[in-house]
Amino acid sequence: MSAPEVRTIVVGPFVQNVHLVFCPRTREGIVVDPGFEPERTLELIAAEKVKVVEVVATHGHIDHVWGAVPICRATRAPFRMNAGDQYWLDALERQAEMFGLEPPPATPVIDRTLGHGDEVRFGDVALAAIHTPGHTPGSVCLHHAPSKRLFTGDLLFQGSIGRTDFPGGDFPTIERSIRERVFTLDPGTACLCGHGPETTVGVEKETNPFVGGGM
């Protein structure tokens, strides 16, 4: 299996990372966390000449799904997310109101669910879905073991973890997800986060003040 190429842009008022991940041979790929400013993601897709086969959200918070519908329509790609976060999609307009944001163009519909152990395939690349609840019940990470990459969404950040004070969040659950399903991966695994810079499993396992060895 090939190692995927990754291009990341930072969008919107929550400074969120949108990842374009694609097979270097076939140029097939996916969009991970289609947030605000979808036109910028579409410009990136065009510049890289990528054929998007799926648009994937790691969870249902507004900053990770706001641009899903326009990107899906423009690329004719299905939307994929864990069904455990359907209630966040149902409340998408209320999420916008809560933060004083412009409502999304439309509410995405889950075309394909994404559960623990499922694969996201494009070209010669296969990413494994790891269900990691705690930030939300349906939070999912995407793992490419051969190249030691993990797309963590808002589960784990450099020196921090996802918030657990929103509905469906729970600290003991996120702690268990990180310790049992992320910290058991190769320490050299790069964590490509939903916000902020990259980090590694090993660094966070040792130093993260919330769940690491120094907590």
N, C-alpha and C positions, 0 to 999 in steps of 0.2 A: 504494500500500500504506500502511496506517495505521501510525502509531508505536505500539508496545505500551505498556501501562501495566505498571509493575513494583512489586511489594510484596515486601519482604525481611524475614524474621525470622531471628534468630540462635538456634541450638539446640545442645544436647548438650555433652558434656565437651570437645569439640574446638572449640567456639565457631564453628560452621560456619554459613554463610549458605544458607538455602533461599529461592529466588526463585519467586514466583508471577508469571507473565508472561501478560498477556491482552490481547485486542483490545477496545478501549473501546466499539466499536459492538455487537459480537455477544456480548461477555462470554465467548467461548470462550478457553481458555488452556491453559498447560502448567505443570507443576511442574518446576523445575530443581534437581536434587540433593536428593532426598527423604531427609533425614538423620534424626537422632534426634527424639524427641518428635513423632511424626506427628500426634498429636491436635491439636497447635497449628497445624500446616499445614492440617488439615481445618477447624479453626475459622476460619482466615483465608479459605479457599476459600468457606466458607458466608457469612462476613461480606461478602465482595466479590461474592457471587452469581455466581461463575465456574463455567462448565461445563468441567471439565478433560478435554481430548481426548488428552493424552499425559503420561506421567511420564518425564522424561528425566534420565539421570545423565551427567555429564561424564566420569566414570571410575568404576572399581569399588571404590574404598576404602570401608571400612565406614561412615565418617561421611557419605558421600554416597549410600548406598543402604539404610541400616538401615531406614528407614521406607517403602521402596518398595512392599512387598506390602500393608500395610494401606491405604495411600493409593490404590493401584491398585484394591483391592477396593471401597473406599468410593465411588470415583468411576467405577468400571467403565472405567477408561482403561488402555491398553496401556503396557507398560514398554519404554523405548527406550534403547539404549546401544551403544557400539562393541564388536563381538565380540572385539576384541583383548584385552579385559579380562575375558573369561569365566573365566580362571583365578582372578581375585580373587573372583568370585562363588562359585566352587567352594570357595574357602578362607574363606568368610565367617565360619563358626563359629570357625575357627582365628584369624582376625583378632580376633574378640571375646576369645578366650582370651589372646591376646598382650598386649592392652591391659587385661585384667581387667574387661571390659565384659559387660553382659548380652547374651546372644545375641539375634540379630534374631528377630522373630516367625516369619519364613520367609525362604527364599532366593528372590530374584526370578528370574524367567525372562525372557530377552530376547525380547519379542514382535516387535519390529522393530529391525533393526540400524541403526546410525547411522554412515555413512561420509563421507569427505571429499567435499564437494559436494552431499550430500543436503540436503533442505529439511525443516524442521519448520514445518508450517502450522497456523494456528488463526485462524478468522475472516478478517480482511483482512490478517493478518500472516504473513510468511514469514521464518524465520531460516535462515541458511546454516550448515551444519556445516563446521568447519575441523579436520581431523585434525592434532593437535599433540602427538605422542608425546614422551616424555622423563621426565615424572613417572611415567606408566605407558605401556605400549605403545598402549593404546586411548584415551588422553586426547583429548577433543574440546572445542573452543570453539564457541559459537553466536554468530553475527554478524548484526546488523540494520544494514545499511549506511545506509538512509535516515535513521535517527535516531542513527547513530553510537554504537551500543552493542555491547559484546562481553562475553559471559558466559565467563569464563576458567577456571572450575573452579579447580584447584590448579596451573595452569600458571604464572601470573604474579600476583603480589601487589604492593601498594604497597611499594616498596623491597625486594622479595624475589622469589624464585621457588619453585616446588614442590620438595620433597625429591626427591633422586635416589638415596638409599641403600636404598630398599626394592626387593624383587625386581622386575625389569623397568625400574627407573629408570636413567637414563643422562644425565650432564651434557652431553656433546657433542650428544646428540640434543635435549634440551630447549633448549639454546642455539640450535641450528639452527631448531627450531620457532618460537621467539620471534622470532628475527631475520628469518627468511624469511617467516613467515606471520602474525605479529602486528605487528612494527615496520614492515611495508610498508603497513599500513592508515593511514587518515587520522589524523594526530596528535591530533586532537580527539576521537577515539573514546573513550568512557567504558568503562573496564574494571570490570565487576561481578564481583568475585572470590569464590572459594569460602570465603575467610576474610578478615576484616578489612575496612577501608573501600575505597571506590572510588578509582580512580586514572585516569590517561589514558595512551594509547599514547605520546603525545609526552613526557610527564613521565618515564615509565619508560625510554623510548629514550635520553633525555638523562642520567638520574640513577641508574638502577638499578645498584647496586654489583656485581651478578653478570653482567649482560648489557648494560648501558647504556653510553653514551659515556664515562662516568666510571669504568668498571671498571678 
